[in-house]
Amino acid sequence: MSRSLLSLILLIILTLLMVFWQMMGFYVLHLFSTTYSFLMHALQPLVPDHAIREILVILIGPLLLALIPVFIYWIFRRRWLYEYMTVVWCIWLVMMTMVMIKQGHHV
């Protein structure tokens, strides 16, 4: 099978999972939100400026959260997940959207 066909099948499967198990999606978003809040609070003594702290959290958060699927992949395959940065970008996009909605920056 071609790589793009596998990606399409994965997208369909994930969409079906999200429709039927919406609470799972809620827990994933809650994990992102909790990580964001935890890092904002943890960096407060080190970085007093809110804007700089927010930039650091939005950069560090996806890097840390992407280690979860990388670790799971490593447990089963015993090798590095080459798409690590793709996972980081996806998490970054979701976190940025979540932060913008949370702060009320609507288009």
matplotlib code that plots the C-alpha trace (Angstrom):
import matplotlib.pyplot as plt

x = [0.0, 1.2, 2.0, -0.7, -3.3, -2.2, -2.4, -5.9, -7.0, -5.4, -7.3, -10.6, -9.9, -9.0, -12.1, -14.3, -12.6, -13.1, -16.8, -17.6, -15.3, -15.4, -14.4, -11.0, -10.6, -11.6, -9.0, -6.3, -7.2, -7.3, -3.8, -2.6, -4.3, -3.0, 0.6, 0.2, -1.0, 1.7, 4.5, 3.2, 3.1, 6.5, 8.3, 6.8, 9.7, 12.3, 10.7, 8.6, 7.5, 4.2, 4.7, 8.2, 6.9, 4.0, 6.4, 8.6, 5.6, 4.2, 7.7, 8.5, 5.0, 4.7, 8.2, 7.5, 4.0, 5.3, 7.6, 4.5, 3.8, 7.5, 8.0, 5.0, 6.4, 9.8, 8.3, 6.8, 9.3, 12.5, 13.5, 13.1, 9.9, 11.1, 7.9, 8.7, 8.6, 5.4, 3.8, 5.4, 3.8, 0.4, 0.5, 1.8, -1.1, -3.7, -2.1, -2.0, -5.6, -6.5, -4.6, -6.1, -9.6, -8.9, -7.7, -10.6, -8.7, -11.5, -11.3]
y = [0.0, 3.5, 5.8, 8.3, 5.5, 4.4, 8.0, 8.3, 5.1, 6.3, 9.6, 7.8, 5.5, 8.4, 10.3, 7.3, 6.9, 10.6, 10.5, 7.4, 8.1, 11.9, 11.6, 10.3, 13.5, 15.5, 13.8, 14.5, 18.1, 18.2, 16.7, 19.5, 22.1, 20.7, 20.6, 24.2, 25.3, 23.3, 24.7, 28.2, 27.8, 26.0, 28.7, 31.6, 31.9, 31.6, 33.8, 36.6, 38.1, 36.5, 36.8, 35.2, 32.4, 31.7, 31.5, 29.0, 26.9, 26.8, 25.7, 23.2, 21.7, 20.0, 18.7, 17.0, 15.8, 14.3, 12.1, 10.0, 8.5, 8.2, 6.2, 4.0, 3.4, 2.6, 0.0, -1.9, -1.4, -0.7, 2.1, 5.8, 7.3, 9.2, 11.3, 12.9, 16.5, 15.8, 14.8, 17.9, 20.1, 18.5, 19.0, 22.6, 23.4, 22.0, 23.8, 27.1, 26.8, 25.9, 28.8, 31.3, 30.0, 30.0, 33.7, 34.8, 35.7, 34.8, 35.6]
z = [0.0, -0.7, 2.2, 1.3, 1.3, 4.8, 6.0, 4.6, 6.3, 9.6, 9.3, 8.8, 11.8, 14.0, 12.9, 13.7, 17.1, 17.9, 16.9, 18.9, 21.9, 22.3, 25.9, 24.8, 22.8, 25.8, 27.9, 25.3, 25.2, 29.0, 29.0, 26.7, 28.9, 32.1, 30.6, 29.5, 32.9, 34.8, 32.7, 33.0, 36.8, 37.0, 34.9, 36.8, 39.3, 36.5, 33.9, 35.4, 32.0, 31.0, 27.2, 27.3, 29.6, 27.3, 24.3, 26.2, 27.2, 23.7, 22.4, 25.3, 25.8, 22.4, 22.6, 25.9, 25.0, 21.7, 23.8, 24.9, 21.5, 20.8, 24.0, 23.2, 19.7, 21.1, 23.5, 20.6, 17.8, 19.7, 17.4, 17.1, 15.7, 12.6, 12.4, 15.8, 14.5, 12.6, 16.0, 17.6, 14.9, 15.3, 19.1, 18.6, 16.3, 18.7, 21.7, 19.8, 18.9, 22.4, 23.9, 21.4, 22.2, 25.9, 25.8, 23.6, 20.4, 18.0, 14.3]

ax = plt.figure().add_subplot(projection="3d")
ax.plot(x, y, z, "-o")
ax.set_aspect("equal")
plt.show()
